[in-house]
Amino acid sequence: MMKRNLTSFLALSFCIVTFTLAGCKNDADQGTKTFDEAAPEDVTMDDHGHDHPSEGPHHGSLIELGKEAYHGELVHNEKSGAITIYILDGAAKAAVPIKAKSVLINIKHDGKGQQFTLAASPEKSDPEGQSSRFVTEDKALGELLHEGDTSARLVLEIDGKSFTGEIDAHDHDHDHGHDEKHTD
């Protein structure tokens, strides 16, 4: 009788431990979702082993979009005054072509707002009707980004969802011969 009670107790204990462990998650997994489980705005990355690149593949400054679901990369060509925004993946490495015909940069300077439109300028590798590159030749934008009291935000839509990212107006990189040559 005692042996049967001990066997039943051990079996019950095993079941309890198994079900308890099956329901538990690693603390590092708590609060994280894969891209398929959440909209890009809700994607959160854990801080264990996640690289945060300091510049994009075109040597520009990065703009976080949707809690790093995507990135924008700002490149300022000092000679021409052109500002280029590249749309990149969450790792800030691969181009992400989007269906937008333009993206916006909203500037606040001296208490006044101003908006700049950057038109789609697709790369050769971008699918028809999509672009991962957006450009403006408006020199005023570059000048405003150099001003001390300027705040700037990139605004765009990816797959029907709006994204806004803060541009560090005083820390953007400039084109010093690193810009890739584009022949379209």
Secondary structure, 3 states (H helix, E strand, C coil): CHHHHHHHHHHHHHHHHHHHHHHCCCHHHCCCCCCCCCCHHHCCCCCCCCCCCCCCCCCCEEEEECCCCEEEEEEEECCCCCEEEEEEECCCCCECCECCCEEEEEEEECCEEEEEEEEECCCCCCCCCCECEEEECCHHHHHHHHCCCCEEEEEEEECCEEEEEEECCCCCCEECCCCCCCCC
